[in-house]
Amino acid sequence: MSNLNPNKLHVKFVDLDEDKFSLPRTYTLTHSDQTGDLFLTVSKKYDKKQISNLYTKFMRDEVLGQWKINEGIKELHLYFHISGGIIFGWAKLRDNIIRSHLKMVFQSIRFGEKNLIKKNPALDFSPILAHFKSNRKKFNTIEQFGQLKDYEL
């Protein structure tokens, strides 16, 4: 699994406080294949402009995320597109590629939200649930990947 280079992460906060937890709170994470830069938007809704260009629509390698409260527990839910629709790559290949970058994705959100976590340390103990979306049953899963604190740089 690859690690995050914080110098390559560009974080943008839109329409919410950087260090105050409120719902809805969503994440839109994309990257540049040319530079390796990562672009994280934290907002009340997904950054549709960030994921609307033709390349992103074809590759479908963006990560979308949101906080949910389940029985009083704050959970971070992240969504990964494995297969279905018009995208590049077979489900098994895409699943392997996405899984090889999960640590960096989790680190990106944890690092991007460092001020929020500093003011709200209980969030660091929130479980991370990854939703792998696929039209193939084998790859259409929801898995837990520890807690945010597990991905501190």
N, CA, C and O atoms as a GROMACS GRO file, in nm:
protein
  612
    1MET      N    1   0.084  -0.119   0.000
    1MET     CA    2   0.000   0.000   0.000
    1MET      C    3   0.088   0.124   0.000
    1MET      O    4   0.188   0.131   0.072
    2SER      N    5   0.050   0.220  -0.080
    2SER     CA    6   0.127   0.343  -0.089
    2SER      C    7   0.091   0.440   0.022
    2SER      O    8  -0.020   0.439   0.074
    3ASN      N    9   0.189   0.524   0.058
    3ASN     CA   10   0.170   0.624   0.163
    3ASN      C   11   0.147   0.761   0.102
    3ASN      O   12   0.185   0.788  -0.012
    4LEU      N   13   0.084   0.847   0.179
    4LEU     CA   14   0.056   0.984   0.138
    4LEU      C   15   0.182   1.070   0.149
    4LEU      O   16   0.255   1.063   0.248
    5ASN      N   17   0.205   1.150   0.046
    5ASN     CA   18   0.303   1.258   0.053
    5ASN      C   19   0.220   1.384   0.078
    5ASN      O   20   0.151   1.431  -0.013
    6PRO      N   21   0.224   1.441   0.200
    6PRO     CA   22   0.140   1.557   0.233
    6PRO      C   23   0.161   1.676   0.140
    6PRO      O   24   0.070   1.758   0.123
    7ASN      N   25   0.279   1.688   0.081
    7ASN     CA   26   0.306   1.798  -0.012
    7ASN      C   27   0.228   1.786  -0.143
    7ASN      O   28   0.216   1.882  -0.218
    8LYS      N   29   0.176   1.667  -0.169
    8LYS     CA   30   0.099   1.642  -0.291
    8LYS      C   31  -0.052   1.652  -0.269
    8LYS      O   32  -0.130   1.638  -0.363
    9LEU      N   33  -0.093   1.678  -0.144
    9LEU     CA   34  -0.237   1.686  -0.112
    9LEU      C   35  -0.282   1.830  -0.108
    9LEU      O   36  -0.225   1.912  -0.036
   10HIS      N   37  -0.384   1.861  -0.186
   10HIS     CA   38  -0.442   1.995  -0.192
   10HIS      C   39  -0.585   1.986  -0.138
   10HIS      O   40  -0.670   1.920  -0.197
   11VAL      N   41  -0.609   2.054  -0.026
   11VAL     CA   42  -0.737   2.044   0.042
   11VAL      C   43  -0.813   2.175   0.028
   11VAL      O   44  -0.758   2.283   0.047
   12LYS      N   45  -0.941   2.161  -0.006
   12LYS     CA   46  -1.029   2.278  -0.022
   12LYS      C   47  -1.153   2.255   0.064
   12LYS      O   48  -1.218   2.151   0.054
   13PHE      N   49  -1.185   2.354   0.149
   13PHE     CA   50  -1.306   2.348   0.230
   13PHE      C   51  -1.408   2.444   0.169
   13PHE      O   52  -1.378   2.559   0.140
   14VAL      N   53  -1.530   2.393   0.150
   14VAL     CA   54  -1.636   2.473   0.090
   14VAL      C   55  -1.759   2.466   0.181
   14VAL      O   56  -1.800   2.357   0.221
   15ASP      N   57  -1.815   2.576   0.213
   15ASP     CA   58  -1.943   2.591   0.283
   15ASP      C   59  -1.954   2.524   0.420
   15ASP      O   60  -2.064   2.492   0.464
   16LEU      N   61  -1.841   2.503   0.488
   16LEU     CA   62  -1.846   2.453   0.625
   16LEU      C   63  -1.719   2.492   0.699
   16LEU      O   64  -1.619   2.529   0.638
   17ASP      N   65  -1.724   2.482   0.832
   17ASP     CA   66  -1.608   2.515   0.915
   17ASP      C   67  -1.507   2.402   0.908
   17ASP      O   68  -1.542   2.284   0.916
   18GLU      N   69  -1.382   2.440   0.895
   18GLU     CA   70  -1.274   2.343   0.885
   18GLU      C   71  -1.260   2.260   1.013
   18GLU      O   72  -1.227   2.142   1.006
   19ASP      N   73  -1.284   2.321   1.128
   19ASP     CA   74  -1.258   2.251   1.254
   19ASP      C   75  -1.384   2.226   1.339
   19ASP      O   76  -1.372   2.194   1.457
   20LYS      N   77  -1.502   2.240   1.279
   20LYS     CA   78  -1.626   2.214   1.351
   20LYS      C   79  -1.702   2.101   1.281
   20LYS      O   80  -1.734   2.110   1.163
   21PHE      N   81  -1.729   1.995   1.355
   21PHE     CA   82  -1.800   1.881   1.296
   21PHE      C   83  -1.947   1.916   1.278
   21PHE      O   84  -2.013   1.959   1.372
   22SER      N   85  -1.997   1.896   1.158
   22SER     CA   86  -2.139   1.914   1.129
   22SER      C   87  -2.175   1.823   1.013
   22SER      O   88  -2.090   1.786   0.932
   23LEU      N   89  -2.301   1.788   1.007
   23LEU     CA   90  -2.352   1.704   0.899
   23LEU      C   91  -2.445   1.786   0.812
   23LEU      O   92  -2.517   1.870   0.865
   24PRO      N   93  -2.448   1.765   0.683
   24PRO     CA   94  -2.364   1.670   0.610
   24PRO      C   95  -2.220   1.722   0.596
   24PRO      O   96  -2.195   1.842   0.593
   25ARG      N   97  -2.128   1.627   0.588
   25ARG     CA   98  -1.986   1.655   0.564
   25ARG      C   99  -1.940   1.548   0.467
   25ARG      O  100  -1.936   1.429   0.500
   26THR      N  101  -1.904   1.590   0.346
   26THR     CA  102  -1.868   1.496   0.241
   26THR      C  103  -1.725   1.520   0.192
   26THR      O  104  -1.665   1.624   0.218
   27TYR      N  105  -1.674   1.420   0.122
   27TYR     CA  106  -1.538   1.424   0.066
   27TYR      C  107  -1.543   1.387  -0.081
   27TYR      O  108  -1.610   1.291  -0.120
   28THR      N  109  -1.472   1.462  -0.161
   28THR     CA  110  -1.451   1.429  -0.301
   28THR      C  111  -1.300   1.429  -0.321
   28THR      O  112  -1.235   1.532  -0.306
   29LEU      N  113  -1.246   1.312  -0.354
   29LEU     CA  114  -1.101   1.297  -0.369
   29LEU      C  115  -1.070   1.250  -0.510
   29LEU      O  116  -1.119   1.147  -0.556
   30THR      N  117  -0.987   1.328  -0.579
   30THR     CA  118  -0.941   1.291  -0.713
   30THR      C  119  -0.789   1.306  -0.715
   30THR      O  120  -0.728   1.353  -0.619
   31HIS      N  121  -0.730   1.266  -0.828
   31HIS     CA  122  -0.585   1.278  -0.841
   31HIS      C  123  -0.546   1.306  -0.985
   31HIS      O  124  -0.625   1.290  -1.077
   32SER      N  125  -0.422   1.348  -1.001
   32SER     CA  126  -0.365   1.369  -1.134
   32SER      C  127  -0.267   1.256  -1.162
   32SER      O  128  -0.172   1.234  -1.086
   33ASP      N  129  -0.290   1.183  -1.271
   33ASP     CA  130  -0.197   1.077  -1.310
   33ASP      C  131  -0.062   1.135  -1.351
   33ASP      O  132   0.041   1.069  -1.336
   34GLN      N  133  -0.061   1.257  -1.404
   34GLN     CA  134   0.063   1.319  -1.451
   34GLN      C  135   0.152   1.364  -1.336
   34GLN      O  136   0.273   1.342  -1.340
   35THR      N  137   0.096   1.426  -1.233
   35THR     CA  138   0.177   1.485  -1.125
   35THR      C  139   0.174   1.404  -0.996
   35THR      O  140   0.262   1.420  -0.911
   36GLY      N  141   0.074   1.320  -0.980
   36GLY     CA  142   0.058   1.246  -0.854
   36GLY      C  143  -0.009   1.329  -0.746
   36GLY      O  144  -0.024   1.282  -0.633
   37ASP      N  145  -0.050   1.452  -0.779
   37ASP     CA  146  -0.119   1.537  -0.682
   37ASP      C  147  -0.258   1.481  -0.652
   37ASP      O  148  -0.323   1.422  -0.739
   38LEU      N  149  -0.300   1.501  -0.527
   38LEU     CA  150  -0.434   1.461  -0.483
   38LEU      C  151  -0.512   1.586  -0.451
   38LEU      O  152  -0.458   1.683  -0.397
   39PHE      N  153  -0.642   1.584  -0.483
   39PHE     CA  154  -0.728   1.700  -0.463
   39PHE      C  155  -0.848   1.656  -0.380
   39PHE      O  156  -0.930   1.574  -0.423
   40LEU      N  157  -0.857   1.712  -0.258
   40LEU     CA  158  -0.963   1.676  -0.165
   40LEU      C  159  -1.051   1.797  -0.140
   40LEU      O  160  -1.004   1.902  -0.096
   41THR      N  161  -1.180   1.781  -0.168
   41THR     CA  162  -1.277   1.884  -0.134
   41THR      C  163  -1.361   1.833  -0.018
   41THR      O  164  -1.417   1.723  -0.024
   42VAL      N  165  -1.370   1.915   0.087
   42VAL     CA  166  -1.452   1.885   0.203
   42VAL      C  167  -1.567   1.985   0.201
   42VAL      O  168  -1.544   2.106   0.202
   43SER      N  169  -1.690   1.934   0.197
   43SER     CA  170  -1.804   2.022   0.176
   43SER      C  171  -1.931   1.956   0.229
   43SER      O  172  -1.929   1.842   0.276
   44LYS      N  173  -2.042   2.031   0.221
   44LYS     CA  174  -2.172   1.974   0.257
   44LYS      C  175  -2.223   1.880   0.150
   44LYS      O  176  -2.308   1.795   0.177
   45LYS      N  177  -2.172   1.894   0.027
   45LYS     CA  178  -2.213   1.805  -0.082
   45LYS      C  179  -2.092   1.775  -0.170
   45LYS      O  180  -1.993   1.846  -0.168
   46TYR      N  181  -2.103   1.668  -0.246
   46TYR     CA  182  -1.993   1.628  -0.333
   46TYR      C  183  -1.962   1.737  -0.433
   46TYR      O  184  -2.051   1.808  -0.479
   47ASP      N  185  -1.834   1.751  -0.467
   47ASP     CA  186  -1.788   1.851  -0.561
   47ASP      C  187  -1.806   1.796  -0.703
   47ASP      O  188  -1.715   1.733  -0.758
   48LYS      N  189  -1.922   1.820  -0.761
   48LYS     CA  190  -1.954   1.764  -0.893
   48LYS      C  191  -1.864   1.819  -1.002
   48LYS      O  192  -1.833   1.750  -1.099
   49LYS      N  193  -1.821   1.943  -0.987
   49LYS     CA  194  -1.730   2.002  -1.087
   49LYS      C  195  -1.597   1.925  -1.089
   49LYS      O  196  -1.539   1.903  -1.195
   50GLN      N  197  -1.550   1.885  -0.973
   50GLN     CA  198  -1.424   1.813  -0.960
   50GLN      C  199  -1.428   1.677  -1.031
   50GLN      O  200  -1.324   1.628  -1.075
   51ILE      N  201  -1.546   1.617  -1.043
   51ILE     CA  202  -1.556   1.483  -1.102
   51ILE      C  203  -1.631   1.484  -1.235
   51ILE      O  204  -1.677   1.379  -1.281
   52SER      N  205  -1.644   1.601  -1.297
   52SER     CA  206  -1.727   1.608  -1.418
   52SER      C  207  -1.649   1.605  -1.548
   52SER      O  208  -1.710   1.593  -1.655
   53ASN      N  209  -1.515   1.614  -1.544
   53ASN     CA  210  -1.444   1.613  -1.673
   53ASN      C  211  -1.448   1.472  -1.734
   53ASN      O  212  -1.469   1.373  -1.664
   54LEU      N  213  -1.427   1.466  -1.862
   54LEU     CA  214  -1.441   1.341  -1.938
   54LEU      C  215  -1.347   1.232  -1.886
   54LEU      O  216  -1.387   1.116  -1.873
   55TYR      N  217  -1.223   1.268  -1.857
   55TYR     CA  218  -1.125   1.171  -1.810
   55TYR      C  219  -1.171   1.106  -1.679
   55TYR      O  220  -1.166   0.983  -1.664
   56THR      N  221  -1.216   1.187  -1.585
   56THR     CA  222  -1.262   1.135  -1.456
   56THR      C  223  -1.385   1.047  -1.474
   56THR      O  224  -1.397   0.943  -1.409
   57LYS      N  225  -1.475   1.088  -1.562
   57LYS     CA  226  -1.596   1.007  -1.586
   57LYS      C  227  -1.560   0.871  -1.645
   57LYS      O  228  -1.624   0.771  -1.615
   58PHE      N  229  -1.456   0.868  -1.730
   58PHE     CA  230  -1.414   0.743  -1.794
   58PHE      C  231  -1.337   0.654  -1.696
   58PHE      O  232  -1.360   0.533  -1.693
   59MET      N  233  -1.249   0.712  -1.618
   59MET     CA  234  -1.166   0.634  -1.526
   59MET      C  235  -1.244   0.591  -1.401
   59MET      O  236  -1.222   0.483  -1.347
   60ARG      N  237  -1.333   0.678  -1.355
   60ARG     CA  238  -1.413   0.650  -1.234
   60ARG      C  239  -1.324   0.608  -1.117
   60ARG      O  240  -1.355   0.514  -1.046
   61ASP      N  241  -1.212   0.679  -1.099
   61ASP     CA  242  -1.124   0.646  -0.987
   61ASP      C  243  -1.131   0.751  -0.876
   61ASP      O  244  -1.043   0.757  -0.789
   62GLU      N  245  -1.236   0.833  -0.879
   62GLU     CA  246  -1.258   0.927  -0.770
   62GLU      C  247  -1.303   0.850  -0.646
   62GLU      O  248  -1.353   0.738  -0.655
   63VAL      N  249  -1.284   0.912  -0.531
   63VAL     CA  250  -1.334   0.856  -0.406
   63VAL      C  251  -1.434   0.956  -0.349
   63VAL      O  252  -1.404   1.075  -0.337
   64LEU      N  253  -1.550   0.907  -0.314
   64LEU     CA  254  -1.652   0.990  -0.249
   64LEU      C  255  -1.668   0.937  -0.107
   64LEU      O  256  -1.658   0.817  -0.082
   65GLY      N  257  -1.694   1.028  -0.016
   65GLY     CA  258  -1.709   0.986   0.123
   65GLY      C  259  -1.804   1.076   0.198
   65GLY      O  260  -1.832   1.188   0.157
   66GLN      N  261  -1.853   1.025   0.309
   66GLN     CA  262  -1.943   1.104   0.394
   66GLN      C  263  -1.945   1.045   0.533
   66GLN      O  264  -1.919   0.926   0.554
   67TRP      N  265  -1.977   1.131   0.628
   67TRP     CA  266  -1.997   1.088   0.765
   67TRP      C  267  -2.143   1.046   0.782
   67TRP      O  268  -2.234   1.108   0.729
   68LYS      N  269  -2.161   0.939   0.859
   68LYS     CA  270  -2.295   0.894   0.897
   68LYS      C  271  -2.291   0.863   1.046
   68LYS      O  272  -2.187   0.830   1.102
   69ILE      N  273  -2.406   0.874   1.108
   69ILE     CA  274  -2.417   0.834   1.248
   69ILE      C  275  -2.507   0.712   1.254
   69ILE      O  276  -2.622   0.714   1.211
   70ASN      N  277  -2.451   0.604   1.309
   70ASN     CA  278  -2.521   0.476   1.317
   70ASN      C  279  -2.527   0.436   1.464
   70ASN      O  280  -2.425   0.405   1.526
   71GLU      N  281  -2.648   0.437   1.520
   71GLU     CA  282  -2.669   0.404   1.661
   71GLU      C  283  -2.578   0.487   1.751
   71GLU      O  284  -2.519   0.435   1.846
   72GLY      N  285  -2.568   0.616   1.721
   72GLY     CA  286  -2.490   0.709   1.802
   72GLY      C  287  -2.341   0.710   1.774
   72GLY      O  288  -2.268   0.788   1.835
   73ILE      N  289  -2.295   0.625   1.684
   73ILE     CA  290  -2.153   0.617   1.651
   73ILE      C  291  -2.128   0.686   1.518
   73ILE      O  292  -2.193   0.656   1.418
   74LYS      N  293  -2.032   0.778   1.518
   74LYS     CA  294  -1.993   0.846   1.393
   74LYS      C  295  -1.907   0.750   1.311
   74LYS      O  296  -1.810   0.694   1.361
   75GLU      N  297  -1.945   0.733   1.184
   75GLU     CA  298  -1.874   0.644   1.093
   75GLU      C  299  -1.837   0.720   0.967
   75GLU      O  300  -1.914   0.802   0.918
   76LEU      N  301  -1.719   0.692   0.915
   76LEU     CA  302  -1.675   0.749   0.788
   76LEU      C  303  -1.698   0.644   0.680
   76LEU      O  304  -1.639   0.536   0.684
   77HIS      N  305  -1.782   0.677   0.583
   77HIS     CA  306  -1.814   0.587   0.472
   77HIS      C  307  -1.748   0.640   0.346
   77HIS      O  308  -1.765   0.757   0.310
   78LEU      N  309  -1.672   0.552   0.278
   78LEU     CA  310  -1.605   0.589   0.153
   78LEU      C  311  -1.652   0.495   0.043
   78LEU      O  312  -1.673   0.376   0.065
   79TYR      N  313  -1.666   0.552  -0.077
   79TYR     CA  314  -1.725   0.478  -0.190
   79TYR      C  315  -1.626   0.470  -0.305
   79TYR      O  316  -1.571   0.571  -0.350
   80PHE      N  317  -1.604   0.347  -0.353
   80PHE     CA  318  -1.510   0.318  -0.460
   80PHE      C  319  -1.583   0.248  -0.574
   80PHE      O  320  -1.653   0.150  -0.550
   81HIS      N  321  -1.567   0.297  -0.696
   81HIS     CA  322  -1.635   0.239  -0.812
   81HIS      C  323  -1.547   0.130  -0.872
   81HIS      O  324  -1.441   0.158  -0.927
   82ILE      N  325  -1.591   0.006  -0.860
   82ILE     CA  326  -1.514  -0.108  -0.911
   82ILE      C  327  -1.557  -0.145  -1.053
   82ILE      O  328  -1.472  -0.162  -1.140
   83SER      N  329  -1.687  -0.156  -1.077
   83SER     CA  330  -1.732  -0.192  -1.212
   83SER      C  331  -1.877  -0.149  -1.232
   83SER      O  332  -1.950  -0.120  -1.137
   84GLY      N  333  -1.913  -0.147  -1.359
   84GLY     CA  334  -2.047  -0.104  -1.398
   84GLY      C  335  -2.039   0.026  -1.476
   84GLY      O  336  -1.960   0.114  -1.442
   85GLY      N  337  -2.120   0.038  -1.577
   85GLY     CA  338  -2.117   0.159  -1.659
   85GLY      C  339  -1.997   0.159  -1.752
   85GLY      O  340  -1.935   0.055  -1.776
   86ILE      N  341  -1.965   0.274  -1.805
   86ILE     CA  342  -1.852   0.288  -1.896
   86ILE      C  343  -1.731   0.334  -1.815
   86ILE      O  344  -1.721   0.450  -1.777
   87ILE      N  345  -1.640   0.240  -1.789
   87ILE     CA  346  -1.519   0.273  -1.715
   87ILE      C  347  -1.402   0.194  -1.771
   87ILE      O  348  -1.421   0.100  -1.848
   88PHE      N  349  -1.282   0.233  -1.732
   88PHE     CA  350  -1.162   0.166  -1.776
   88PHE      C  351  -1.128   0.051  -1.683
   88PHE      O  352  -1.125   0.069  -1.561
   89GLY      N  353  -1.104  -0.069  -1.738
   89GLY     CA  354  -1.052  -0.181  -1.660
   89GLY      C  355  -1.156  -0.281  -1.615
   89GLY      O  356  -1.273  -0.247  -1.593
   90TRP      N  357  -1.111  -0.406  -1.602
   90TRP     CA  358  -1.196  -0.513  -1.550
   90TRP      C  359  -1.209  -0.500  -1.400
   90TRP      O  360  -1.124  -0.440  -1.334
   91ALA      N  361  -1.314  -0.558  -1.346
   91ALA     CA  362  -1.342  -0.546  -1.203
   91ALA      C  363  -1.224  -0.594  -1.117
   91ALA      O  364  -1.186  -0.525  -1.023
   92LYS      N  365  -1.168  -0.709  -1.149
   92LYS     CA  366  -1.058  -0.762  -1.067
   92LYS      C  367  -0.937  -0.669  -1.072
   92LYS      O  368  -0.875  -0.644  -0.968
   93LEU      N  369  -0.903  -0.619  -1.188
   93LEU     CA  370  -0.791  -0.527  -1.203
   93LEU      C  371  -0.816  -0.399  -1.123
   93LEU      O  372  -0.730  -0.354  -1.048
   94ARG      N  373  -0.934  -0.341  -1.140
   94ARG     CA  374  -0.968  -0.217  -1.069
   94ARG      C  375  -0.970  -0.239  -0.918
   94ARG      O  376  -0.922  -0.155  -0.842
   95ASP      N  377  -1.025  -0.351  -0.875
   95ASP     CA  378  -1.028  -0.383  -0.732
   95ASP      C  379  -0.886  -0.388  -0.677
   95ASP      O  380  -0.859  -0.332  -0.570
   96ASN      N  381  -0.795  -0.454  -0.746
   96ASN     CA  382  -0.656  -0.464  -0.702
   96ASN      C  383  -0.589  -0.326  -0.696
   96ASN      O  384  -0.519  -0.295  -0.600
   97ILE      N  385  -0.610  -0.246  -0.798
   97ILE     CA  386  -0.549  -0.112  -0.803
   97ILE      C  387  -0.603  -0.026  -0.689
   97ILE      O  388  -0.526   0.038  -0.617
   98ILE      N  389  -0.733  -0.024  -0.674
   98ILE     CA  390  -0.795   0.059  -0.569
   98ILE      C  391  -0.746   0.015  -0.431
   98ILE      O  392  -0.711   0.098  -0.348
   99ARG      N  393  -0.744  -0.116  -0.407
   99ARG     CA  394  -0.700  -0.165  -0.276
   99ARG      C  395  -0.554  -0.131  -0.249
   99ARG      O  396  -0.515  -0.112  -0.134
  100SER      N  397  -0.472  -0.123  -0.353
  100SER     CA  398  -0.332  -0.089  -0.332
  100SER      C  399  -0.313   0.057  -0.290
  100SER      O  400  -0.206   0.094  -0.242
  101HIS      N  401  -0.417   0.140  -0.307
  101HIS     CA  402  -0.409   0.281  -0.271
  101HIS      C  403  -0.497   0.318  -0.151
  101HIS      O  404  -0.508   0.436  -0.116
  102LEU      N  405  -0.559   0.221  -0.088
  102LEU     CA  406  -0.651   0.251   0.023
  102LEU      C  407  -0.583   0.326   0.137
  102LEU      O  408  -0.638   0.423   0.189
  103LYS      N  409  -0.465   0.282   0.176
  103LYS     CA  410  -0.395   0.348   0.287
  103LYS      C  411  -0.375   0.496   0.256
  103LYS      O  412  -0.396   0.581   0.343
  104MET      N  413  -0.335   0.527   0.134
  104MET     CA  414  -0.313   0.666   0.095
  104MET      C  415  -0.445   0.745   0.097
  104MET      O  416  -0.446   0.862   0.135
  105VAL      N  417  -0.553   0.683   0.056
  105VAL     CA  418  -0.684   0.749   0.059
  105VAL      C  419  -0.721   0.782   0.204
  105VAL      O  420  -0.760   0.895   0.234
  106PHE      N  421  -0.710   0.684   0.292
  106PHE     CA  422  -0.745   0.706   0.433
  106PHE      C  423  -0.654   0.811   0.496
  106PHE      O  424  -0.700   0.896   0.572
  107GLN      N  425  -0.524   0.806   0.464
  107GLN     CA  426  -0.431   0.906   0.515
  107GLN      C  427  -0.465   1.045   0.463
  107GLN      O  428  -0.451   1.144   0.536
  108SER      N  429  -0.508   1.054   0.338
  108SER     CA  430  -0.543   1.184   0.279
  108SER      C  431  -0.658   1.249   0.355
  108SER      O  432  -0.653   1.368   0.386
  109ILE      N  433  -0.760   1.172   0.384
  109ILE     CA  434  -0.875   1.228   0.455
  109ILE      C  435  -0.835   1.260   0.599
  109ILE      O  436  -0.872   1.365   0.651
  110ARG      N  437  -0.760   1.172   0.663
  110ARG     CA  438  -0.716   1.197   0.802
  110ARG      C  439  -0.629   1.323   0.808
  110ARG      O  440  -0.648   1.408   0.895
  111PHE      N  441  -0.534   1.334   0.716
  111PHE     CA  442  -0.444   1.450   0.715
  111PHE      C  443  -0.520   1.577   0.678
  111PHE      O  444  -0.499   1.682   0.738
  112GLY      N  445  -0.608   1.568   0.578
  112GLY     CA  446  -0.687   1.684   0.537
  112GLY      C  447  -0.777   1.736   0.647
  112GLY      O  448  -0.811   1.854   0.650
  113GLU      N  449  -0.817   1.648   0.738
  113GLU     CA  450  -0.907   1.684   0.847
  113GLU      C  451  -0.834   1.695   0.982
  113GLU      O  452  -0.896   1.685   1.087
  114LYS      N  453  -0.703   1.717   0.979
  114LYS     CA  454  -0.625   1.720   1.104
  114LYS      C  455  -0.675   1.826   1.201
  114LYS      O  456  -0.673   1.803   1.322
  115ASN      N  457  -0.719   1.942   1.152
  115ASN     CA  458  -0.770   2.046   1.242
  115ASN      C  459  -0.903   2.005   1.305
  115ASN      O  460  -0.928   2.032   1.422
  116LEU      N  461  -0.989   1.940   1.226
  116LEU     CA  462  -1.116   1.890   1.278
  116LEU      C  463  -1.092   1.787   1.387
  116LEU      O  464  -1.156   1.790   1.492
  117ILE      N  465  -1.000   1.696   1.364
  117ILE     CA  466  -0.971   1.590   1.461
  117ILE      C  467  -0.905   1.646   1.586
  117ILE      O  468  -0.930   1.599   1.697
  118LYS      N  469  -0.821   1.746   1.567
  118LYS     CA  470  -0.757   1.810   1.683
  118LYS      C  471  -0.862   1.871   1.776
  118LYS      O  472  -0.850   1.862   1.898
  119LYS      N  473  -0.965   1.932   1.718
  119LYS     CA  474  -1.073   1.994   1.798
  119LYS      C  475  -1.177   1.892   1.844
  119LYS      O  476  -1.249   1.916   1.941
  120ASN      N  477  -1.184   1.778   1.775
  120ASN     CA  478  -1.283   1.674   1.804
  120ASN      C  479  -1.213   1.538   1.808
  120ASN      O  480  -1.234   1.456   1.719
  121PRO      N  481  -1.128   1.512   1.909
  121PRO     CA  482  -1.045   1.392   1.910
  121PRO      C  483  -1.122   1.260   1.906
  121PRO      O  484  -1.066   1.158   1.865
  122ALA      N  485  -1.246   1.259   1.948
  122ALA     CA  486  -1.324   1.135   1.943
  122ALA      C  487  -1.343   1.085   1.800
  122ALA      O  488  -1.363   0.965   1.778
  123LEU      N  489  -1.336   1.176   1.701
  123LEU     CA  490  -1.351   1.135   1.561
  123LEU      C  491  -1.240   1.039   1.519
  123LEU      O  492  -1.260   0.957   1.429
  124ASP      N  493  -1.124   1.048   1.584
  124ASP     CA  494  -1.013   0.960   1.549
  124ASP      C  495  -1.045   0.813   1.575
  124ASP      O  496  -0.978   0.725   1.522
  125PHE      N  497  -1.147   0.787   1.657
  125PHE     CA  498  -1.184   0.650   1.690
  125PHE      C  499  -1.304   0.602   1.607
  125PHE      O  500  -1.363   0.498   1.635
  126SER      N  501  -1.338   0.680   1.506
  126SER     CA  502  -1.450   0.645   1.418
  126SER      C  503  -1.408   0.534   1.322
  126SER      O  504  -1.298   0.537   1.267
  127PRO      N  505  -1.496   0.437   1.302
  127PRO     CA  506  -1.466   0.331   1.206
  127PRO      C  507  -1.474   0.384   1.062
  127PRO      O  508  -1.553   0.473   1.031
  128ILE      N  509  -1.390   0.325   0.977
  128ILE     CA  510  -1.391   0.356   0.834
  128ILE      C  511  -1.456   0.238   0.762
  128ILE      O  512  -1.411   0.124   0.774
  129LEU      N  513  -1.563   0.267   0.688
  129LEU     CA  514  -1.631   0.163   0.610
  129LEU      C  515  -1.614   0.194   0.462
  129LEU      O  516  -1.654   0.300   0.414
  130ALA      N  517  -1.555   0.100   0.391
  130ALA     CA  518  -1.532   0.115   0.247
  130ALA      C  519  -1.638   0.038   0.171
  130ALA      O  520  -1.657  -0.082   0.191
  131HIS      N  521  -1.708   0.108   0.083
  131HIS     CA  522  -1.811   0.048  -0.002
  131HIS      C  523  -1.751   0.030  -0.141
  131HIS      O  524  -1.724   0.128  -0.212
  132PHE      N  525  -1.732  -0.094  -0.180
  132PHE     CA  526  -1.681  -0.124  -0.313
  132PHE      C  527  -1.802  -0.154  -0.400
  132PHE      O  528  -1.871  -0.254  -0.381
  133LYS      N  529  -1.828  -0.066  -0.496
  133LYS     CA  530  -1.948  -0.075  -0.579
  133LYS      C  531  -1.915  -0.146  -0.710
  133LYS      O  532  -1.827  -0.103  -0.785
  134SER      N  533  -1.987  -0.254  -0.736
  134SER     CA  534  -1.961  -0.332  -0.857
  134SER      C  535  -2.088  -0.400  -0.903
  134SER      O  536  -2.177  -0.432  -0.824
  135ASN      N  537  -2.096  -0.423  -1.034
  135ASN     CA  538  -2.207  -0.502  -1.087
  135ASN      C  539  -2.177  -0.652  -1.076
  135ASN      O  540  -2.261  -0.735  -1.111
  136ARG      N  541  -2.058  -0.686  -1.027
  136ARG     CA  542  -2.022  -0.825  -1.001
  136ARG      C  543  -2.030  -0.849  -0.849
  136ARG      O  544  -1.962  -0.781  -0.772
  137LYS      N  545  -2.111  -0.945  -0.810
  137LYS     CA  546  -2.139  -0.971  -0.668
  137LYS      C  547  -2.011  -0.990  -0.586
  137LYS      O  548  -2.002  -0.944  -0.472
  138LYS      N  549  -1.914  -1.057  -0.644
  138LYS     CA  550  -1.789  -1.087  -0.575
  138LYS      C  551  -1.717  -0.960  -0.529
  138LYS      O  552  -1.651  -0.960  -0.425
  139PHE      N  553  -1.729  -0.853  -0.605
  139PHE     CA  554  -1.658  -0.729  -0.576
  139PHE      C  555  -1.747  -0.622  -0.513
  139PHE      O  556  -1.698  -0.516  -0.475
  140ASN      N  557  -1.875  -0.649  -0.501
  140ASN     CA  558  -1.970  -0.554  -0.444
  140ASN      C  559  -1.980  -0.578  -0.294
  140ASN      O  560  -2.066  -0.653  -0.247
  141THR      N  561  -1.890  -0.514  -0.218
  141THR     CA  562  -1.880  -0.542  -0.075
  141THR      C  563  -1.870  -0.414   0.008
  141THR      O  564  -1.845  -0.305  -0.045
  142ILE      N  565  -1.891  -0.430   0.136
  142ILE     CA  566  -1.866  -0.324   0.235
  142ILE      C  567  -1.772  -0.385   0.337
  142ILE      O  568  -1.800  -0.491   0.394
  143GLU      N  569  -1.660  -0.317   0.361
  143GLU     CA  570  -1.559  -0.369   0.453
  143GLU      C  571  -1.514  -0.260   0.548
  143GLU      O  572  -1.509  -0.142   0.512
  144GLN      N  573  -1.480  -0.300   0.670
  144GLN     CA  574  -1.429  -0.204   0.768
  144GLN      C  575  -1.276  -0.207   0.764
  144GLN      O  576  -1.215  -0.314   0.758
  145PHE      N  577  -1.216  -0.088   0.770
  145PHE     CA  578  -1.070  -0.075   0.765
  145PHE      C  579  -1.017   0.001   0.886
  145PHE      O  580  -0.945   0.100   0.871
  146GLY      N  581  -1.052  -0.043   1.002
  146GLY     CA  582  -1.000   0.017   1.123
  146GLY      C  583  -1.065   0.150   1.154
  146GLY      O  584  -1.180   0.176   1.119
  147GLN      N  585  -0.987   0.235   1.222
  147GLN     CA  586  -1.034   0.366   1.264
  147GLN      C  587  -0.943   0.474   1.205
  147GLN      O  588  -0.832   0.445   1.161
  148LEU      N  589  -0.992   0.597   1.204
  148LEU     CA  590  -0.912   0.707   1.147
  148LEU      C  591  -0.773   0.714   1.210
  148LEU      O  592  -0.675   0.738   1.139
  149LYS      N  593  -0.764   0.695   1.340
  149LYS     CA  594  -0.636   0.705   1.410
  149LYS      C  595  -0.530   0.609   1.352
  149LYS      O  596  -0.410   0.632   1.366
  150ASP      N  597  -0.575   0.502   1.289
  150ASP     CA  598  -0.483   0.404   1.231
  150ASP      C  599  -0.408   0.460   1.110
  150ASP      O  600  -0.312   0.399   1.062
  151TYR      N  601  -0.451   0.576   1.060
  151TYR     CA  602  -0.393   0.632   0.937
  151TYR      C  603  -0.328   0.768   0.959
  151TYR      O  604  -0.315   0.847   0.865
  152GLU      N  605  -0.288   0.795   1.082
  152GLU     CA  606  -0.217   0.918   1.113
  152GLU      C  607  -0.077   0.910   1.053
  152GLU      O  608  -0.012   0.806   1.059
  153LEU      N  609  -0.031   1.021   0.995
  153LEU     CA  610   0.105   1.023   0.939
  153LEU      C  611   0.208   1.040   1.048
  153LEU      O  612   0.328   1.045   1.019
   0.00000   0.00000   0.00000
